[in-house]
């Protein structure tokens, strides 16, 4: 068997492999990382001393030996000096979009059965490219997910002219299905970075339900809850729920799900059945609309980068991608 890392490294070989993992992942997005981010999204775990010091030493050697590149205060697998400046610009732009996300979330809380609103996607990682949009992960009351989803989608189509820039509602679960069913590096990253805006208890329950992400990211901690909006049911939501807490609401929820699924079946009839089940998951307690198969593409791109690195440097890394 080939060595885990070339023998010209003096650092612990397994630690070096663990430190490289997040750099492979974020290389897909042309996004260099800080030392603290590398630690947070690595499997490296030490409790007997400050881990950042050892990580800095390993990174310095990896840079010196040509395995990594240092860009300003960031690290990357690709020698791309422009990535550092691009990251700073995208981080700065994200601050403005977060304000818009709060405004949109306040609006969403007027809709019936919205119990939690979390920002996902690039903005949850404090990144907003010029062509980016704001993705939302929404928690609803059980048996009313499709009512909530339909009302929000209709609002986007009618009042926002179907613009997804600030209102991309593509993932819904209800309070009884907070555990993400697909368990892989991509979903672990999304769970770890999701930014709660509304529904403090929902976020805490969501975090507790997804303890499996520690297999990928043992150093990640729950997000700070200071930025969350206060929870108070408005009169619009109150009266709409009053009307829909009836057999009418039961019928509408089932009807909206049936109609949406029929439309997706027609629109994406060429998609493989297995891909459809993941990208367009549709049950009474979950609705996901990711037709671009982004999850699968990212996992594939991650492993391609690992394999390319191993070939280039004639090493064998201790990195595998498999679902739990």
C-alpha positions as CSV (number, residue, x, y, z in Angstrom):
1,X,0.0,0.0,0.0
2,X,1.2,3.5,-0.8
3,X,1.9,5.8,2.2
4,X,-1.0,7.9,3.6
5,X,1.0,11.0,2.8
6,X,4.5,11.3,1.3
7,X,7.2,10.4,3.7
8,X,8.8,13.9,3.3
9,X,6.2,15.2,5.8
10,X,7.2,15.2,9.5
11,X,3.7,15.7,10.8
12,X,1.3,13.0,11.9
13,X,0.1,11.4,8.6
14,X,-3.5,10.8,9.7
15,X,-3.9,14.4,11.0
16,X,-2.6,15.8,7.7
17,X,-5.3,13.7,5.9
18,X,-8.0,15.0,8.2
19,X,-7.0,18.6,7.7
20,X,-7.1,18.2,3.9
21,X,-10.8,17.1,3.9
22,X,-12.5,20.5,4.3
23,X,-10.1,22.0,1.7
24,X,-11.2,19.4,-0.9
25,X,-14.8,20.2,-0.2
26,X,-14.6,24.0,-0.4
27,X,-12.3,23.8,-3.4
28,X,-15.4,22.9,-5.3
29,X,-16.8,26.4,-4.6
30,X,-13.5,28.2,-5.2
31,X,-13.5,29.1,-1.5
32,X,-10.3,29.3,0.6
33,X,-10.6,28.6,4.3
34,X,-9.1,30.1,7.5
35,X,-7.3,28.0,10.1
36,X,-10.3,28.0,12.3
37,X,-12.7,27.0,9.5
38,X,-10.4,24.1,8.6
39,X,-10.5,22.9,12.2
40,X,-14.2,23.3,12.4
41,X,-14.9,21.3,9.3
42,X,-12.3,18.6,9.8
43,X,-12.5,15.3,11.7
44,X,-9.4,16.4,13.6
45,X,-10.2,16.3,17.4
46,X,-7.8,17.0,20.3
47,X,-8.8,17.6,23.9
48,X,-5.4,17.7,25.6
49,X,-4.1,20.9,24.0
50,X,-5.1,23.8,21.8
51,X,-5.8,22.2,18.4
52,X,-5.3,25.4,16.3
53,X,-1.6,25.4,17.1
54,X,-1.0,22.0,15.7
55,X,-3.2,22.6,12.7
56,X,-1.2,25.8,11.9
57,X,2.0,23.8,12.1
58,X,0.7,21.1,9.8
59,X,-0.7,23.7,7.3
60,X,2.7,25.4,7.3
61,X,4.4,22.2,6.3
62,X,1.8,21.3,3.7
63,X,2.3,24.7,2.1
64,X,6.1,24.5,2.3
65,X,6.1,21.0,0.6
66,X,3.7,22.2,-2.1
67,X,0.5,20.4,-1.1
68,X,-1.4,23.6,-0.3
69,X,-1.3,27.3,-1.1
70,X,-1.6,30.2,1.3
71,X,-3.8,33.1,0.0
72,X,-3.7,36.1,2.3
73,X,-4.9,34.6,5.6
74,X,-6.6,31.7,3.8
75,X,-5.6,28.2,2.6
76,X,-6.6,26.4,-0.6
77,X,-5.7,23.4,-2.7
78,X,-5.7,25.5,-5.9
79,X,-3.1,28.2,-6.6
80,X,-5.6,31.0,-7.3
81,X,-4.7,34.4,-5.8
82,X,-8.0,35.9,-6.8
83,X,-9.9,33.6,-4.6
84,X,-9.0,35.5,-1.5
85,X,-10.4,38.8,-2.8
86,X,-13.5,37.1,-4.2
87,X,-14.2,35.5,-0.9
88,X,-13.9,38.9,0.9
89,X,-16.3,40.5,-1.5
90,X,-18.8,37.6,-1.2
91,X,-18.6,37.7,2.6
92,X,-19.3,41.5,2.5
93,X,-22.2,41.1,0.2
94,X,-23.6,38.4,2.4
95,X,-24.1,40.9,5.3
96,X,-26.5,42.9,3.1
97,X,-28.4,39.8,2.1
98,X,-28.8,38.6,5.6
99,X,-30.7,41.8,6.4
100,X,-33.0,40.9,3.5
101,X,-33.4,37.4,4.8
102,X,-34.6,38.7,8.1
103,X,-37.2,40.9,6.4
104,X,-38.4,38.0,4.2
105,X,-38.6,35.7,7.3
106,X,-40.8,38.2,9.1
107,X,-43.1,38.0,6.1
108,X,-43.0,34.2,6.2
109,X,-44.1,34.1,9.8
110,X,-47.4,35.6,8.7
111,X,-48.2,32.5,6.7
112,X,-50.1,29.6,8.3
113,X,-48.2,26.8,10.1
114,X,-44.7,28.2,9.7
115,X,-42.8,27.1,12.8
116,X,-39.2,27.6,11.8
117,X,-37.3,29.4,9.1
118,X,-33.6,28.7,8.6
119,X,-31.3,30.1,5.9
120,X,-29.4,27.4,4.0
121,X,-27.2,27.3,0.9
122,X,-24.3,29.8,0.3
123,X,-25.7,32.6,2.6
124,X,-25.7,30.3,5.6
125,X,-22.0,30.1,5.1
126,X,-21.7,33.9,5.0
127,X,-21.2,33.9,1.2
128,X,-23.2,35.6,-1.5
129,X,-21.9,35.5,-5.1
130,X,-23.3,38.1,-7.5
131,X,-25.6,35.5,-9.1
132,X,-26.6,33.9,-5.8
133,X,-30.0,33.7,-4.1
134,X,-31.3,33.2,-0.6
135,X,-32.4,29.6,0.2
136,X,-34.7,28.8,3.0
137,X,-35.3,25.6,5.0
138,X,-38.7,25.8,6.5
139,X,-40.3,23.8,9.4
140,X,-44.1,23.5,9.4
141,X,-46.8,22.0,11.6
142,X,-47.4,18.3,10.9
143,X,-50.1,17.5,8.3
144,X,-50.0,21.1,7.0
145,X,-46.7,21.2,5.1
146,X,-48.2,21.3,1.6
147,X,-50.7,24.1,2.6
148,X,-47.8,26.2,3.9
149,X,-45.6,25.4,0.8
150,X,-48.3,26.2,-1.7
151,X,-49.2,29.5,-0.1
152,X,-45.5,30.6,0.0
153,X,-44.9,29.5,-3.6
154,X,-48.0,31.3,-4.8
155,X,-46.9,34.5,-3.0
156,X,-43.5,34.2,-4.7
157,X,-45.1,33.7,-8.2
158,X,-47.7,36.5,-7.8
159,X,-46.1,39.2,-5.7
160,X,-42.4,38.6,-6.4
161,X,-42.9,37.7,-10.1
162,X,-41.4,34.2,-9.4
163,X,-38.1,35.7,-8.5
164,X,-35.9,33.4,-6.5
165,X,-33.2,36.0,-5.7
166,X,-34.5,36.7,-2.1
167,X,-37.2,34.0,-1.7
168,X,-36.0,30.5,-2.7
169,X,-38.3,28.2,-0.6
170,X,-37.0,24.8,-1.8
171,X,-36.9,22.6,1.3
172,X,-39.8,21.9,3.8
173,X,-40.1,19.4,6.7
174,X,-42.6,19.2,9.5
175,X,-41.9,19.1,13.2
176,X,-42.0,15.3,13.2
177,X,-39.3,14.9,10.6
178,X,-36.4,17.0,11.7
179,X,-33.7,14.4,11.1
180,X,-32.3,14.6,7.5
181,X,-32.7,11.3,5.9
182,X,-29.7,11.4,3.5
183,X,-26.6,11.3,5.6
184,X,-23.4,12.2,3.7
185,X,-20.8,15.0,3.6
186,X,-23.0,17.4,1.7
187,X,-26.0,17.1,4.0
188,X,-23.8,17.2,7.0
189,X,-22.3,20.5,5.8
190,X,-25.8,21.9,5.2
191,X,-27.0,20.8,8.7
192,X,-23.9,22.2,10.4
193,X,-24.1,25.6,8.7
194,X,-27.9,26.2,8.5
195,X,-28.6,29.6,10.0
196,X,-31.7,29.9,12.2
197,X,-33.7,33.1,11.8
198,X,-37.0,32.1,13.3
199,X,-38.1,29.2,15.7
200,X,-35.6,28.9,18.5
201,X,-37.0,25.6,19.8
202,X,-37.3,24.2,16.3
203,X,-33.6,24.8,15.6
204,X,-32.6,23.3,18.9
205,X,-34.8,20.2,18.1
206,X,-33.3,20.1,14.6
207,X,-29.8,20.1,15.9
208,X,-30.5,17.4,18.5
209,X,-32.2,15.2,15.8
210,X,-29.1,15.3,13.5
211,X,-26.4,14.2,15.9
212,X,-25.1,11.9,13.2
213,X,-23.3,14.9,11.6
214,X,-20.6,14.5,14.3
215,X,-19.3,11.6,12.3
216,X,-18.3,14.2,9.7
217,X,-17.8,17.3,11.8
218,X,-17.1,16.6,15.4
219,X,-15.9,20.2,16.0
220,X,-19.0,22.0,14.8
221,X,-21.2,23.6,17.4
222,X,-24.8,25.0,17.1
223,X,-25.2,28.5,15.7
224,X,-25.5,31.5,17.9
225,X,-29.2,32.3,18.5
226,X,-28.9,36.0,19.1
227,X,-29.8,36.9,15.6
228,X,-33.2,35.1,15.7
229,X,-36.5,36.9,15.4
230,X,-38.9,37.0,18.4
231,X,-41.7,34.4,18.3
232,X,-45.2,35.9,18.4
233,X,-48.2,34.7,16.4
234,X,-49.7,37.5,14.4
235,X,-53.4,37.9,13.8
236,X,-53.1,36.9,10.1
237,X,-51.5,33.5,10.9
238,X,-53.9,33.0,13.8
239,X,-57.1,33.4,11.8
240,X,-55.8,31.5,8.7
241,X,-54.9,28.6,11.0
242,X,-58.3,28.8,12.7
243,X,-60.0,28.3,9.3
244,X,-57.6,25.6,8.2
245,X,-57.6,23.6,11.4
246,X,-60.5,21.7,10.0
247,X,-61.3,19.0,7.5
248,X,-60.8,21.7,4.8
249,X,-57.2,21.9,5.8
250,X,-56.8,18.2,5.7
251,X,-58.2,18.0,2.2
252,X,-56.2,21.0,0.9
253,X,-52.9,19.6,2.2
254,X,-53.5,16.2,0.5
255,X,-54.7,18.0,-2.7
256,X,-51.8,20.4,-2.9
257,X,-49.3,17.5,-2.5
258,X,-51.0,15.4,-5.2
259,X,-51.2,18.3,-7.6
260,X,-47.5,19.3,-7.1
261,X,-46.2,15.8,-7.4
262,X,-48.2,15.3,-10.6
263,X,-46.7,18.5,-12.1
264,X,-43.2,17.4,-11.1
265,X,-43.7,14.0,-12.6
266,X,-44.6,15.6,-15.9
267,X,-41.9,18.2,-15.8
268,X,-39.1,15.9,-14.8
269,X,-40.3,12.7,-16.5
270,X,-36.8,12.1,-17.9
271,X,-35.1,12.0,-14.5
272,X,-34.1,8.6,-13.1
273,X,-36.4,7.3,-10.4
274,X,-33.6,7.1,-7.8
275,X,-32.6,10.7,-8.6
276,X,-36.2,11.9,-8.4
277,X,-36.6,10.3,-4.9
278,X,-33.7,12.3,-3.6
279,X,-33.9,15.6,-5.6
280,X,-37.7,16.0,-5.5
281,X,-38.6,14.1,-2.3
282,X,-42.4,14.5,-1.8
283,X,-44.3,13.0,1.2
284,X,-46.8,14.5,3.6
285,X,-43.9,15.5,6.0
286,X,-41.2,16.6,3.5
287,X,-40.9,18.5,0.3
288,X,-37.6,19.1,-1.4
289,X,-37.1,20.8,-4.8
290,X,-33.5,20.3,-5.9
291,X,-33.9,19.2,-9.6
292,X,-30.3,20.1,-10.5
293,X,-29.1,17.1,-8.4
294,X,-26.6,19.4,-6.6
295,X,-26.1,17.0,-3.7
296,X,-24.9,14.2,-6.0
297,X,-22.7,16.6,-8.1
298,X,-20.9,18.0,-5.0
299,X,-20.2,14.5,-3.6
300,X,-18.8,13.4,-6.9
301,X,-16.7,16.5,-7.3
302,X,-15.3,16.0,-3.8
303,X,-14.1,12.5,-4.6
304,X,-12.7,13.6,-8.0
305,X,-10.6,16.2,-6.2
306,X,-9.3,13.6,-3.7
307,X,-8.4,11.2,-6.5
308,X,-6.7,13.9,-8.5
309,X,-4.7,14.9,-5.5
310,X,-3.6,11.3,-4.9
311,X,-2.6,10.9,-8.5
312,X,-0.7,14.1,-8.6
313,X,1.3,13.6,-5.4
314,X,1.4,9.8,-5.5
315,X,-0.2,9.4,-2.1
316,X,-3.1,7.5,-0.7
317,X,-5.3,9.6,1.6
318,X,-7.6,8.2,4.4
319,X,-10.7,9.9,2.9
320,X,-13.8,8.1,1.8
321,X,-17.3,9.2,0.9
322,X,-20.1,6.9,2.0
323,X,-23.6,7.4,3.4
324,X,-24.2,6.5,7.0
